[in-house]
Amino acid sequence: MSPSATDAAPIVIVGAGLAGLRTAEELRRAGYEGGLILLGDESRLPYDRPPLSKQFVRGETDDTTLRPGEFFTEKQIELRLDTAATGVDTAARQVRLADGSTLDYDQLIIATGLRPRLLPGLPDAQGVHVLRGHADATALRTELAEATTALVVGAGFIGCELAASFRSRGIAVVLVEPQPTPLASVLGEQVGALVARLHRDEGVDLRCGTGLDTLLADDGRVRGALLADGTEVAADLVVIGIGSRPVTEWLTDSGIALADPAAGGGVLADEVGRTSADRVWAVGDVAAWLHDTGHRKRVEHWTNAGEQARLVACAMLGAAPPTAARVPYFWSDQYEVKIQALGTPTATDEVHLVVDDGRKFLAYYAQDGKLTGVVGAGMTAQVMKTRAKIAAGAPVSDLLTPS
Ligand SMILES: Cc1cc2nc3c(=O)[nH]c(=O)nc-3n(C[C@H](O)[C@H](O)[C@H](O)COP(=O)(O)OP(=O)(O)OC[C@H]3O[C@@H](n4cnc5c(N)ncnc54)[C@H](O)[C@@H]3O)c2cc1C
């Protein structure tokens, strides 16, 4: 792109998280030399979220910053922190900001991520937490220093990781999950049962098949909870980890097509991030991209944000996209065990459990005999070597037959 592009309106990215930052980086890497503004409503430099439920909350690291301040100067990325976008006028190509001003854009990227879901009707008490951002994790970490008992509501990835982090600090943990096992809706009950075993072996009081009825508080401070099965749990710390919803309310009047909230919500986009509005793109956790299956869905994982950033930057600049087949990947660290998934394993797939060795396991997932993915715990090499077969949609029998 020619330097004269700097005279035009800039590319504006709303959301200075992983996806927004990576998109800015990819645009520069692909040769874009024009104006580039990255808007974030938080006060911190863009930071990494995975450590928040792990090393950061345990007090093992303080800094999860993704890039130092000088990086933005060097790359001529104008980072505006504490700046929330409140609306978009796609006809005028303008973003509205919280201070009432507007910002012209040449192209706009929506990267506003997620916000934790809350349970309606719960009393507003001290000691009750959610976890998405640095401020949430700092508040949680501060209270953890004094806590002896914790209740974690929801055994999804964040709930399971927090339960593990709390146990490593010697805190008694009750983990409550309405589904029959942890992670049942993502990985299915068979693999979920192995995750349940891991937590029980570590002393977590895991209660599946029940949920939170209400919180109990004294003098504005939480002291426990009443569960849906009628039992009472004492806890001086409660974390609500029941999932998140995409941050799209600022787009309500924009005319940009959004997914049905009942189907996960998010900004609808094609297979390279193009939304329904001209020159507007969406990336990361907030974006419901079109997948090979023909469905549009959001993916809430770290690797996806970086991969989408590269694809969207190439599409915006008309550059050739990466040629390697995309095989989705995510991980979750619980205790010393790394759980990893490659491909698109789903709860409704056939599951072939080929290793079940205490804390380690390996399971292949398939649909109609065709390999869809692999999930392993403590089995990195075995998970990774499945990549080519998943990309090729190989018969699962290839992996089950001893060679
Ligand atoms: C605690 C935690 C642990 C995780 N652990 C793992 C893991 O182990 N493995 C894994 O694969 N994935 C993990 N993830 C998921 C991974 O971190 C996300 O997929 C990734 O952060 C997505 O990046 P994003 O930029 O789309 O969203 P975000 O990181 O949420 O960034 C969005 C940014 O936009 C800002 N924003 C929102 N609205 C506005 C607005 N109107 N104006 C301006 N700015 C706005 C937000 O404040 C935020 O800073 C974890 C996530 C969390 C929260």
PDBQT file of the ligand as one rigid body, heavy atoms in Angstrom, charges set to zero:
ROOT
HETATM    1  C1  LIG A 501      -9.719 -16.288  32.235  1.00  0.00    +0.000 C 
HETATM    2  C2  LIG A 501      -9.567 -16.787  30.825  1.00  0.00    +0.000 A 
HETATM    3  C3  LIG A 501      -8.757 -17.886  30.555  1.00  0.00    +0.000 A 
HETATM    4  C4  LIG A 501      -8.623 -18.358  29.251  1.00  0.00    +0.000 A 
HETATM    5  N1  LIG A 501      -7.835 -19.446  29.028  1.00  0.00    +0.000 NA
HETATM    6  C5  LIG A 501      -7.735 -19.949  27.773  1.00  0.00    +0.000 A 
HETATM    7  C6  LIG A 501      -6.954 -21.122  27.528  1.00  0.00    +0.000 A 
HETATM    8  O1  LIG A 501      -6.341 -21.705  28.443  1.00  0.00    +0.000 OA
HETATM    9  N2  LIG A 501      -6.901 -21.595  26.253  1.00  0.00    +0.000 N 
HETATM   10  C7  LIG A 501      -7.560 -20.994  25.210  1.00  0.00    +0.000 A 
HETATM   11  O2  LIG A 501      -7.495 -21.478  24.071  1.00  0.00    +0.000 OA
HETATM   12  N3  LIG A 501      -8.290 -19.859  25.415  1.00  0.00    +0.000 NA
HETATM   13  C8  LIG A 501      -8.398 -19.334  26.673  1.00  0.00    +0.000 A 
HETATM   14  N4  LIG A 501      -9.158 -18.211  26.897  1.00  0.00    +0.000 N 
HETATM   15  C9  LIG A 501      -9.828 -17.565  25.753  1.00  0.00    +0.000 C 
HETATM   16  C10 LIG A 501      -8.971 -16.482  25.085  1.00  0.00    +0.000 C 
HETATM   17  O3  LIG A 501      -8.328 -15.697  26.036  1.00  0.00    +0.000 OA
HETATM   18  C11 LIG A 501      -9.877 -15.648  24.200  1.00  0.00    +0.000 C 
HETATM   19  O4  LIG A 501     -10.285 -16.491  23.136  1.00  0.00    +0.000 OA
HETATM   20  C12 LIG A 501      -9.225 -14.396  23.660  1.00  0.00    +0.000 C 
HETATM   21  O5  LIG A 501      -8.908 -13.522  24.702  1.00  0.00    +0.000 OA
HETATM   22  C13 LIG A 501     -10.171 -13.700  22.675  1.00  0.00    +0.000 C 
HETATM   23  O6  LIG A 501      -9.670 -12.451  22.331  1.00  0.00    +0.000 OA
HETATM   24  P1  LIG A 501     -10.639 -11.282  21.836  1.00  0.00    +0.000 P 
HETATM   25  O7  LIG A 501      -9.713 -10.164  21.479  1.00  0.00    +0.000 OA
HETATM   26  O8  LIG A 501     -11.610 -11.769  20.858  1.00  0.00    +0.000 OA
HETATM   27  O9  LIG A 501     -11.493 -10.852  23.118  1.00  0.00    +0.000 OA
HETATM   28  P2  LIG A 501     -11.002 -10.132  24.427  1.00  0.00    +0.000 P 
HETATM   29  O10 LIG A 501      -9.681 -10.673  24.835  1.00  0.00    +0.000 OA
HETATM   30  O11 LIG A 501     -12.124 -10.220  25.394  1.00  0.00    +0.000 OA
HETATM   31  O12 LIG A 501     -10.797  -8.608  24.004  1.00  0.00    +0.000 OA
HETATM   32  C14 LIG A 501     -11.865  -7.746  23.710  1.00  0.00    +0.000 C 
HETATM   33  C15 LIG A 501     -11.504  -6.342  24.187  1.00  0.00    +0.000 C 
HETATM   34  O13 LIG A 501     -12.454  -5.418  23.701  1.00  0.00    +0.000 OA
HETATM   35  C16 LIG A 501     -12.761  -4.465  24.711  1.00  0.00    +0.000 C 
HETATM   36  N5  LIG A 501     -14.046  -3.840  24.414  1.00  0.00    +0.000 N 
HETATM   37  C17 LIG A 501     -15.283  -4.393  24.558  1.00  0.00    +0.000 A 
HETATM   38  N6  LIG A 501     -16.234  -3.506  24.168  1.00  0.00    +0.000 NA
HETATM   39  C18 LIG A 501     -15.582  -2.382  23.775  1.00  0.00    +0.000 A 
HETATM   40  C19 LIG A 501     -16.038  -1.139  23.265  1.00  0.00    +0.000 A 
HETATM   41  N7  LIG A 501     -17.329  -0.886  23.060  1.00  0.00    +0.000 N 
HETATM   42  N8  LIG A 501     -15.109  -0.197  22.964  1.00  0.00    +0.000 NA
HETATM   43  C20 LIG A 501     -13.775  -0.463  23.120  1.00  0.00    +0.000 A 
HETATM   44  N9  LIG A 501     -13.308  -1.635  23.607  1.00  0.00    +0.000 NA
HETATM   45  C21 LIG A 501     -14.197  -2.586  23.934  1.00  0.00    +0.000 A 
HETATM   46  C22 LIG A 501     -12.758  -5.352  25.962  1.00  0.00    +0.000 C 
HETATM   47  O14 LIG A 501     -12.667  -4.594  27.151  1.00  0.00    +0.000 OA
HETATM   48  C23 LIG A 501     -11.528  -6.210  25.707  1.00  0.00    +0.000 C 
HETATM   49  O15 LIG A 501     -10.370  -5.574  26.157  1.00  0.00    +0.000 OA
HETATM   50  C24 LIG A 501      -9.314 -17.712  28.193  1.00  0.00    +0.000 A 
HETATM   51  C25 LIG A 501     -10.139 -16.606  28.464  1.00  0.00    +0.000 A 
HETATM   52  C26 LIG A 501     -10.272 -16.151  29.758  1.00  0.00    +0.000 A 
HETATM   53  C27 LIG A 501     -11.169 -14.958  30.046  1.00  0.00    +0.000 C 
ENDROOT
TORSDOF 0
